[in-house]
Amino acid sequence: MAGNLHPDAQKWNEIFRQEGDAWLARQPRQLLLDYAAMLPRQGLALDAAAGVAIHGRYLAELGLHVIALDISEVGLRLARQRALAQGLWLEAAVYDLAHPWFPPDCFDVIVNFRFLERATFPMYLRALKPGGWLVFETFVRTDTAVPSPTHYLNPGELKAAFADWEIVHYADTAVQSPDCRLRQVEQLVARKPGVA
Ligand SMILES: C[S@@+](CC[C@H](N)C(=O)[O-])C[C@H]1O[C@@H](n2cnc3c(N)ncnc32)[C@H](O)[C@@H]1O
């Protein structure tokens, strides 16, 4: 069975097995809270690399139908259980975002927190409806002298990747992680070009 798992799934399954309750207790990141008032209250949302779907469940509380995707079935199971207990509309599927494919113009909102897979960038453009919202926050490397780790943005990379979009918010900033460490992140809130 383990041989069929995504190479990183075992690690994340173990993290969510050990620390699932702590993850479930976390609040959505401030970026999503800050822009929630501008997001639609109905339609379909994607929580990409959802983990236990902290952000997906928050969007479902706002009224959206949510699809949570992740390689960790342990994280997704916790997400589903909590969503069902809360009476929220949230479906979950094991899915490798390194090889994404989504139908065009189907999501109203996509959230991508603390995860980087560059292959998703063109797919987010394709999968959002015109006027749809992308809320993205992930780590940026601070030491530009060393080669970039795969899952860290290069400084300014997020802004450049979505330069053609209507950018509602962009920041390269330090935020506090749940373990109280300050981490450098890039934040982007942007709308897909086109008539809503
Ligand atoms: C730091 S956690 C962030 C979880 C969630 N977005 C949050 O902010 O709470 C990173 C997540 O990415 C997931 N992940 C790692 N590689 C993935 C891949 N190739 N496809 C989908 N999810 C992946 C992990 O299982 C984990 O849940």
The ligand as an SDF file (V2000), in Angstrom:
LIG
                    3D

 27 29  0  0  0  0  0  0  0  0999 V2000
    2.1680   23.1160    5.0070 C   0  0  0  0  0  0  0  0  0  0  0  0
    0.8070   22.0590    4.6340 S   0  0  0  0  0  0  0  0  0  0  0  0
   -0.4390   23.2920    4.3040 C   0  0  0  0  0  0  0  0  0  0  0  0
   -1.8380   22.7500    4.4710 C   0  0  0  0  0  0  0  0  0  0  0  0
   -2.9360   23.8050    4.3330 C   0  0  0  0  0  0  0  0  0  0  0  0
   -2.9160   24.4480    3.0190 N   0  0  0  0  0  0  0  0  0  0  0  0
   -2.8330   24.8280    5.4300 C   0  0  0  0  0  0  0  0  0  0  0  0
   -2.4350   25.9640    5.1560 O   0  0  0  0  0  0  0  0  0  0  0  0
   -3.1560   24.4870    6.5680 O   0  0  0  0  0  0  0  0  0  0  0  0
    1.2280   21.4730    3.0050 C   0  0  0  0  0  0  0  0  0  0  0  0
    0.1940   20.5040    2.4330 C   0  0  0  0  0  0  0  0  0  0  0  0
    0.5490   20.2150    1.0780 O   0  0  0  0  0  0  0  0  0  0  0  0
    0.2000   18.8710    0.8320 C   0  0  0  0  0  0  0  0  0  0  0  0
    0.9270   18.4190   -0.3660 N   0  0  0  0  0  0  0  0  0  0  0  0
    2.2720   18.2100   -0.4900 C   0  0  0  0  0  0  0  0  0  0  0  0
    2.5700   17.8450   -1.7570 N   0  0  0  0  0  0  0  0  0  0  0  0
    1.3790   17.8120   -2.4460 C   0  0  0  0  0  0  0  0  0  0  0  0
    1.0480   17.5110   -3.8040 C   0  0  0  0  0  0  0  0  0  0  0  0
    1.9700   17.1630   -4.7020 N   0  0  0  0  0  0  0  0  0  0  0  0
   -0.2600   17.5860   -4.1700 N   0  0  0  0  0  0  0  0  0  0  0  0
   -1.2100   17.9260   -3.2660 C   0  0  0  0  0  0  0  0  0  0  0  0
   -0.9540   18.2370   -1.9740 N   0  0  0  0  0  0  0  0  0  0  0  0
    0.3410   18.1800   -1.5650 C   0  0  0  0  0  0  0  0  0  0  0  0
    0.5730   18.1620    2.1220 C   0  0  0  0  0  0  0  0  0  0  0  0
   -0.0360   16.9020    2.2570 O   0  0  0  0  0  0  0  0  0  0  0  0
    0.0920   19.1790    3.1620 C   0  0  0  0  0  0  0  0  0  0  0  0
   -1.2390   18.9420    3.5400 O   0  0  0  0  0  0  0  0  0  0  0  0
  1  2  1  0
  2  3  1  0
  2 10  1  0
  3  4  1  0
  4  5  1  0
  5  6  1  0
  5  7  1  0
  7  8  2  0
  7  9  1  0
 10 11  1  0
 11 12  1  0
 11 26  1  0
 12 13  1  0
 13 14  1  0
 13 24  1  0
 14 15  1  0
 14 23  1  0
 15 16  2  0
 16 17  1  0
 17 18  1  0
 17 23  2  0
 18 19  1  0
 18 20  2  0
 20 21  1  0
 21 22  2  0
 22 23  1  0
 24 25  1  0
 24 26  1  0
 26 27  1  0
M  CHG  2   2   1   9  -1
M  END
$$$$
